[in-house]
Each structure stands twice: as structure tokens, then as C-alpha cells.
Amino acid sequence: MKTVEPIVVVSGCDEAYAMPLAVTLRSVIDHLDPMQTIQLYIFDGGIAEASQQKIAESVRDERVSIAFRKIDMAMLKDVPVSGHVSAASYLRILIPSVLPKSVKRVIYLDSDLLICKNLAELWRSPLNGNAVLAAQDAAAPYIDSASTISNFHDCKHYIVSPTPVANHKALAMSPDAKYFNAGLLVIDVDHWRHEKIDEQLFSCLQEHREHVLWWDQYALNVVMYGRWGELDGRWNQGAHFHAYPSASESPFDQKAFSQLKHDPWVIHFTSALKPWHYFCPHPEAYQFQHYLSRTAWADYEPERPSDFIHLWWKHQTRTAKNKFRRRKRIIRRMFQTDERRAA
């Protein structure tokens, strides 16, 4: 019988994301083929021993091997952090130095994903000489969206950052280059070691600290410029995708928009409100609950926040305002069309 090559998956977190990580990994396992094996490396950025045991219990399967790697977080003490993101977000930078030299290639996963497809298909993706494979970020699709997207006027209200690398001109980055999300990566670890990518990333964060947006994702896009290959967008459907009302009001064509909406292969809960919180407006939050029920945290119940009414009302008013603004733009375009026809 032919031996199936094990898939090597790396993820990591601190204690705050231990439970979501277990859910992510459970969703990976539930979509594996019966004969497919997987080697998991978990970078421990401060996971309690009890939580490590619960993660191991959540992924227990004869096809799965799991290894925890304790990380000295002092190595990340100077990295920029903010909001709901801690220094643990930077653990992926350490992949070349922490993993055994025998590991040549890995799939990196953030700890707030749901995997809806067999990762063996992603594992077989050819690198074609690229240092990393990634998917375009729906929240910031291009280095300069305003000068690149033909329908920018229609979708600019929904794009989070039209210029995610603010100093792209100084870095000689083409404005029409795509910008990727770093939550799911296929990494050529040998390439990273040979080129000392980790050192380049830390240097970039230090040198351009005042321009850093979205933490190490800024550095990854700068350092990997011209050296990354694009994955099908369905491998990383970010939460912000749902902000686009339609294909014509998005940076995607009709086919790509429909595929992302109806057939995501990976769901990425990128927003600050997560499906393990008491209130999460994400349309796929129910799927998270399904996989949660298959982990050692099956009895988890989120605590109701003291400002729940404020959060709920804020979401409702934002949704109503967005609908009103959209209708207003549609009516304006209708009148403009009629005026052009009359002229």
C-alpha cells in the first residue's frame, strides 16, 4: 500500500485562544481522508497545562500526531500589538527556527479558523519557487485599491484600508499588487531558513514601525513582495467579505464573489467579535458552535458582557446606516444614468 505523506500543520496561541485553536484543529481533522495523517506543531505562547491537555484531547485521532513547542515570548517583547491581538500573533515568524530541520514545508493556520475542506488539497499546491502561498485579503485587496479597482467608487465604502502598506511608494511596491491575509499560509520552510526570512521580518517591523498596520501581516506583505503565490480566495474567506453587499460593490468579479459567498473552504473570523463571544454577528458563527461541541470545551458558555446592549445596538444601527447609504447610492446612480440618457 502506498504511504500517504503526512501533512505538517503549524499553529500557535496564548491561553486566550486555546479553546478556539482546538476548534480550528478539530475542523481540520473532521475533513481529512481516512488514510491521511497529519503532524501538528503547536507553538505555546503561554497556554496553561490544563488547556494543552484539552487541546490534545480535542484532536485525539489515530491519524494525528501532536507536539507542543514552548516559546520564549521574550523574543517578541518589542513587537507592536493592539486591541484583541497579542504578541502571540507573531509566533508564525518563528517557524524556521523552532521546527526541526527535517521539516521542509508547512501549512500555517491562525487559531480563529474553520476548515471546511480536506487540507490535503492545499498541501498538494505547487509552490512554483515562491516562499509562501496565501490568499488575497478581502478587507484590503490591493496595495493601492483606489488606483487599481475599476469600480472603486462603488466599493470604497466597504474596503477597510485602501492602502494597507502606507509607505508602499517609498518601498517601490506596485500599486496594483495584491495584498494577502496571513491567517493561512503554505510556507517553504527551507526557503525561509536559507533567506533568513524571520530576521528580515523583524527588521522590517523595527524599521517601519510607524507604518505597521495589522501587525506582522504588514511585514509579511513587505518582505514577501514579489515572492508569494496566490491561492484560491476560498482558502481564506475573511469576515470582512460579508461587508460587501454584492459583486458589483466589491473588488471581486461575479464568479469569485459567488464562490467566496457560497463555497468557502476556510472561514476566517478576522473581526474583533468572535464566535466564542456572547455576541457575534458573523453569519457562520453557528458552524463554530458545531465544532466546539466536538472538543473538550463542549460545555463552554460565553459570559454575557456588561456592555452587551451597547454592542447589540451598535451593530443594529451600523447595519441600518449601511443599508440606508447603499440605497442612497443606488438612487443617485439611477438619476445619474437617466441624466446621461437624456443628454
Backbone torsions as a table, in degrees:
resi	resn	phi	psi	omega
1	MET	NA	134.0	-179.1
2	LYS	-67.7	132.4	179.3
3	THR	-77.5	130.9	178.4
4	VAL	-88.1	126.6	179.9
5	GLU	-62.9	129.6	178.6
6	PRO	-67.9	143.3	173.1
7	ILE	-82.8	133.6	177.9
8	VAL	-103.0	118.7	-178.1
9	VAL	-118.9	134.0	177.4
10	VAL	-119.3	135.4	170.9
11	SER	-148.4	175.1	-179.6
12	GLY	-172.8	161.5	-179.1
13	CYS	-171.6	179.2	168.7
14	ASP	-105.1	-169.9	-176.1
15	GLU	-61.8	-33.0	-176.6
16	ALA	-61.1	-28.2	-176.3
17	TYR	-112.9	16.7	-179.2
18	ALA	-62.8	-47.2	-179.5
19	MET	-64.9	-48.4	176.4
20	PRO	-59.5	-34.6	177.3
21	LEU	-62.1	-42.3	178.3
22	ALA	-60.3	-38.5	178.6
23	VAL	-65.8	-45.2	178.1
24	THR	-56.5	-48.0	-177.2
25	LEU	-68.4	-35.5	177.0
26	ARG	-62.9	-39.4	179.0
27	SER	-67.0	-32.3	175.1
28	VAL	-61.5	-51.7	-174.8
29	ILE	-64.1	-38.2	-176.7
30	ASP	-67.8	-12.2	179.5
31	HIS	-111.9	8.7	177.8
32	LEU	-77.8	150.5	170.9
33	ASP	-69.0	155.9	-177.0
34	PRO	-57.6	-32.2	-176.7
35	MET	-96.6	-1.7	-176.3
36	GLN	-83.8	127.1	176.4
37	THR	-102.2	161.5	-176.9
38	ILE	-145.0	139.0	174.9
39	GLN	-109.2	117.6	179.9
40	LEU	-101.1	130.2	170.3
41	TYR	-114.6	120.7	179.7
42	ILE	-108.2	116.9	177.3
43	PHE	-82.5	115.6	-174.8
44	ASP	-88.6	102.4	178.7
45	GLY	-98.0	23.8	-179.3
46	GLY	124.9	37.3	179.9
47	ILE	-87.4	127.6	178.4
48	ALA	-61.6	150.6	-178.5
49	GLU	-58.3	-40.2	179.7
50	ALA	-63.3	-38.0	179.2
51	SER	-70.7	-35.2	175.6
52	GLN	-60.8	-41.8	179.1
53	GLN	-64.1	-38.3	179.5
54	LYS	-70.3	-35.8	175.4
55	ILE	-62.9	-47.3	179.9
56	ALA	-59.9	-40.2	178.2
57	GLU	-65.8	-36.9	-177.0
58	SER	-68.3	-27.3	-176.8
59	VAL	-107.8	11.1	-177.1
60	ARG	-60.6	120.4	-176.8
61	ASP	-167.4	141.0	-176.7
62	GLU	-64.3	-17.3	179.5
63	ARG	-86.8	-6.0	-169.3
64	VAL	-115.6	130.9	169.1
65	SER	-113.4	139.0	-176.5
66	ILE	-130.0	137.2	178.4
67	ALA	-137.2	127.4	175.6
68	PHE	-92.9	138.3	177.4
69	ARG	-120.7	112.3	179.9
70	LYS	-70.6	129.1	-177.5
71	ILE	-108.0	133.9	172.9
72	ASP	-78.4	101.1	-174.6
73	MET	-69.1	-8.5	175.2
74	ALA	-62.8	-24.4	177.8
75	MET	-65.4	-20.0	-176.3
76	LEU	-113.8	18.6	-173.1
77	LYS	-67.9	-22.0	-175.8
78	ASP	-103.6	5.3	-177.2
79	VAL	-77.1	146.9	179.3
80	PRO	-71.9	131.9	177.3
81	VAL	-133.2	161.6	178.0
82	SER	-168.5	160.2	174.4
83	GLY	56.1	-130.3	-175.9
84	HIS	-87.0	4.8	-176.5
85	VAL	-105.0	128.4	177.8
86	SER	-106.9	-179.0	179.4
87	ALA	-62.1	-18.5	179.5
88	ALA	-61.9	-21.4	178.0
89	SER	-62.5	-23.1	-176.5
90	TYR	-89.0	2.5	-175.6
91	LEU	-59.4	-30.6	-178.3
92	ARG	-62.4	-26.7	179.0
93	ILE	-61.8	-27.1	-174.6
94	LEU	-85.8	0.2	-176.3
95	ILE	-51.4	-47.3	-177.3
96	PRO	-62.5	-33.1	-175.4
97	SER	-89.8	-23.6	-175.3
98	VAL	-91.0	-35.6	-176.3
99	LEU	-76.1	153.5	175.2
100	PRO	-59.1	149.9	-179.3
101	LYS	-62.2	-21.3	-179.8
102	SER	-71.0	-17.9	-179.6
103	VAL	-83.8	117.5	-175.6
104	LYS	-103.8	-22.1	-172.6
105	ARG	-152.9	139.6	-179.5
106	VAL	-142.3	160.1	164.8
107	ILE	-104.0	123.2	175.9
108	TYR	-98.5	136.2	178.4
109	LEU	-127.9	131.9	168.3
110	ASP	-63.9	168.2	-177.2
111	SER	-97.9	19.1	176.2
112	ASP	-131.4	44.7	-179.1
113	LEU	-115.9	157.0	164.1
114	LEU	-121.1	125.4	179.8
115	ILE	-93.9	123.9	-175.6
116	CYS	-113.6	11.4	-176.6
117	LYS	-148.4	156.2	178.7
118	ASN	-63.2	119.7	-178.5
119	LEU	-66.9	-12.1	177.1
120	ALA	-60.0	-33.9	178.7
121	GLU	-66.7	-38.8	176.2
122	LEU	-69.4	-38.9	-179.0
123	TRP	-60.6	-32.1	-178.5
124	ARG	-83.5	-1.8	-179.0
125	SER	-63.9	128.1	-180.0
126	PRO	-71.5	136.0	178.2
127	LEU	-76.5	-28.6	177.7
128	ASN	52.5	39.8	177.2
129	GLY	84.3	-3.5	179.4
130	ASN	-80.5	151.3	178.6
131	ALA	-76.8	-23.8	-177.2
132	VAL	-158.9	150.3	172.3
133	LEU	-113.2	140.9	-178.5
134	ALA	-156.4	170.6	179.5
135	ALA	-110.4	148.6	178.8
136	GLN	-58.6	143.6	-179.2
137	ASP	-88.5	120.7	-178.6
138	ALA	-66.2	-27.2	-178.2
139	ALA	-77.9	-23.4	-179.2
140	ALA	-150.1	77.5	-167.5
141	PRO	-70.1	-27.7	-176.6
142	TYR	-134.0	162.1	176.5
143	ILE	-60.3	-37.8	173.2
144	ASP	-140.4	91.6	-175.0
145	SER	-65.4	-34.2	-176.5
146	ALA	-60.8	-36.9	-178.0
147	SER	-93.5	-3.2	-174.2
148	THR	-110.9	-42.4	-173.6
149	ILE	-84.0	122.5	-175.9
150	SER	-64.1	-32.7	-180.0
151	ASN	-104.0	33.2	-176.5
152	PHE	-56.6	-35.4	-179.8
153	HIS	-58.9	-32.6	-177.5
154	ASP	-85.3	-24.5	-176.1
155	CYS	-113.7	-2.2	-176.0
156	LYS	-61.2	-27.8	-179.0
157	HIS	-69.8	-16.2	-175.4
158	TYR	-108.4	-16.8	179.1
159	ILE	-75.6	129.5	-177.1
160	VAL	-71.0	-46.8	-179.9
161	SER	-137.6	110.6	177.2
162	PRO	-67.5	-24.8	179.5
163	THR	-133.7	80.5	-176.4
164	PRO	-66.4	-21.7	172.4
165	VAL	-111.8	90.7	-170.7
166	ALA	-59.5	-31.8	-178.8
167	ASN	-99.5	32.4	-175.6
168	HIS	-63.1	-30.7	179.5
169	LYS	-66.4	-43.5	179.0
170	ALA	-65.0	-27.3	-179.9
171	LEU	-91.4	3.0	179.4
172	ALA	58.6	39.3	176.5
173	MET	-93.7	131.8	-178.4
174	SER	-64.5	134.0	-178.9
175	PRO	-62.7	-25.4	-178.5
176	ASP	-93.4	8.3	175.7
177	ALA	-72.1	142.5	178.7
178	LYS	-76.9	152.8	179.7
179	TYR	-112.8	133.2	-174.9
180	PHE	-108.4	156.2	173.5
181	ASN	-92.1	137.0	-173.1
182	ALA	-95.2	11.8	-177.5
183	GLY	-73.6	-20.1	175.5
184	LEU	-139.9	122.6	-177.1
185	LEU	-136.6	145.1	165.4
186	VAL	-107.2	117.7	-168.9
187	ILE	-114.6	132.2	169.8
188	ASP	-84.8	93.1	-173.1
189	VAL	-64.9	-37.3	176.8
190	ASP	-58.6	-44.2	179.0
191	HIS	-61.2	-44.7	-180.0
192	TRP	-61.4	-39.7	179.8
193	ARG	-67.3	-47.1	-176.5
194	HIS	-62.3	-41.1	-177.7
195	GLU	-90.3	0.0	-178.8
196	LYS	52.6	51.3	-177.2
197	ILE	-61.0	-37.2	-179.2
198	ASP	-59.6	-42.2	178.6
199	GLU	-65.6	-39.0	178.0
200	GLN	-63.2	-38.8	-178.9
201	LEU	-67.1	-45.3	178.8
202	PHE	-64.7	-38.7	177.7
203	SER	-63.5	-40.7	179.0
204	CYS	-62.4	-44.5	-179.8
205	LEU	-63.0	-35.8	179.8
206	GLN	-74.6	-45.1	-175.4
207	GLU	-69.7	-35.7	-175.0
208	HIS	-114.9	32.1	-173.0
209	ARG	-53.3	-37.7	-176.8
210	GLU	-70.6	-14.4	-179.4
211	HIS	-103.3	-4.0	-173.1
212	VAL	-65.0	121.6	173.8
213	LEU	-122.3	132.9	179.6
214	TRP	61.1	40.7	165.9
215	TRP	58.0	-133.6	-174.2
216	ASP	-69.0	-11.8	177.6
217	GLN	-64.4	-33.1	174.5
218	TYR	-59.6	-51.6	-177.6
219	ALA	-63.6	-39.7	179.8
220	LEU	-62.0	-41.4	179.4
221	ASN	-70.0	-34.5	178.9
222	VAL	-71.9	-50.7	-176.6
223	VAL	-69.0	-35.5	-178.2
224	MET	-88.7	5.8	-179.5
225	TYR	-55.8	123.7	-178.7
226	GLY	79.0	1.7	-176.4
227	ARG	-126.1	14.1	178.9
228	TRP	-120.9	148.5	178.7
229	GLY	-106.6	146.8	-174.5
230	GLU	-89.9	131.3	173.0
231	LEU	-91.5	159.2	170.5
232	ASP	-53.8	132.6	-177.0
233	GLY	-57.5	-21.5	-179.9
234	ARG	-67.9	-13.6	176.5
235	TRP	-77.0	-4.8	178.4
236	ASN	-160.3	79.5	177.9
237	GLN	-84.6	100.2	179.5
238	GLY	-70.4	155.2	-178.4
239	ALA	-58.9	-31.7	-175.7
240	HIS	-68.5	-17.5	177.2
241	PHE	-53.1	-35.6	-176.3
242	HIS	-71.1	-6.6	176.8
243	ALA	-76.3	-21.7	-178.4
244	TYR	-80.6	120.8	-177.0
245	PRO	-68.9	-29.8	-176.1
246	SER	-159.3	169.9	179.0
247	ALA	-62.4	-38.6	-177.8
248	SER	-69.5	-16.8	177.9
249	GLU	-111.2	31.9	179.8
250	SER	-139.4	169.7	176.3
251	PRO	-83.1	7.9	-176.1
252	PHE	-109.5	151.4	173.6
253	ASP	-77.0	173.5	-173.1
254	GLN	-60.6	-42.1	-178.0
255	LYS	-65.1	-49.2	-178.8
256	ALA	-63.9	-39.6	179.7
257	PHE	-62.4	-46.0	-179.2
258	SER	-63.9	-41.8	179.5
259	GLN	-64.4	-44.1	179.5
260	LEU	-63.1	-38.4	-177.3
261	LYS	-73.6	-42.9	-171.1
262	HIS	-102.0	-15.8	-175.3
263	ASP	-142.2	56.6	177.1
264	PRO	-71.6	137.8	177.9
265	TRP	-90.5	-25.6	174.0
266	VAL	-139.1	128.6	176.8
267	ILE	-102.0	124.2	-175.5
268	HIS	-114.9	115.4	-178.5
269	PHE	-85.7	76.8	-171.5
270	THR	-79.6	-17.3	-175.6
271	SER	-77.4	166.9	-178.6
272	ALA	-67.4	-31.5	176.7
273	LEU	-85.5	113.8	-173.9
274	LYS	-102.8	159.9	-177.5
275	PRO	-69.7	-9.1	174.6
276	TRP	-94.5	1.4	173.7
277	HIS	-84.9	165.3	-178.7
278	TYR	-63.6	-37.5	179.6
279	PHE	-124.6	120.8	177.3
280	CYS	-143.3	116.4	-177.2
281	PRO	-81.6	1.4	-176.7
282	HIS	-62.1	131.8	-176.3
283	PRO	-66.0	-16.6	-179.6
284	GLU	-106.6	14.7	-178.2
285	ALA	-58.8	-31.1	-179.4
286	TYR	-62.9	-30.7	178.6
287	GLN	-67.0	-35.8	176.3
288	PHE	-58.9	-42.6	-179.0
289	GLN	-62.2	-35.1	178.5
290	HIS	-61.2	-49.9	-178.1
291	TYR	-72.4	-31.2	175.1
292	LEU	-57.9	-39.4	-178.7
293	SER	-66.2	-12.4	-179.0
294	ARG	-103.9	13.7	178.0
295	THR	-115.3	178.2	177.4
296	ALA	-72.3	-4.0	176.3
297	TRP	-103.7	26.6	-174.8
298	ALA	-57.6	-27.5	-177.7
299	ASP	-94.1	13.5	-177.6
300	TYR	-65.4	133.6	175.1
301	GLU	-129.3	121.3	-179.8
302	PRO	-68.3	146.9	178.3
303	GLU	-81.3	134.5	178.5
304	ARG	-69.4	122.7	-178.8
305	PRO	-71.3	151.6	-179.7
306	SER	-64.3	-26.3	-179.1
307	ASP	-102.8	28.9	-176.7
308	PHE	-57.5	-45.2	-178.7
309	ILE	-61.0	-39.5	178.5
310	HIS	-63.6	-44.7	179.5
311	LEU	-63.0	-44.1	-179.5
312	TRP	-63.6	-46.1	-178.9
313	TRP	-65.1	-39.1	178.5
314	LYS	-60.9	-42.8	178.8
315	HIS	-65.2	-43.8	-178.4
316	GLN	-64.2	-44.2	-178.9
317	THR	-69.1	-37.2	178.0
318	ARG	-64.3	-43.0	178.7
319	THR	-61.6	-44.0	-179.7
320	ALA	-64.6	-42.0	179.5
321	LYS	-63.4	-43.0	180.0
322	ASN	-62.6	-41.4	178.5
323	LYS	-64.0	-42.3	179.5
324	PHE	-63.2	-44.7	-179.5
325	ARG	-64.9	-37.8	179.4
326	ARG	-65.1	-45.7	178.6
327	ARG	-61.8	-37.7	178.7
328	LYS	-63.1	-41.7	178.9
329	ARG	-67.0	-39.5	179.6
330	ILE	-62.2	-45.7	179.4
331	ILE	-63.4	-41.2	179.2
332	ARG	-61.5	-42.2	179.7
333	ARG	-66.0	-36.0	178.4
334	MET	-62.0	-44.1	179.0
335	PHE	-66.7	-38.5	179.1
336	GLN	-64.8	-38.1	178.0
337	THR	-64.8	-43.9	178.9
338	ASP	-62.9	-38.9	-180.0
339	GLU	-65.7	-40.1	179.3
340	ARG	-66.1	-39.3	178.9
341	ARG	-65.1	-40.0	-179.5
342	ALA	-66.7	-33.4	179.7
343	ALA	-72.0	NA	NA
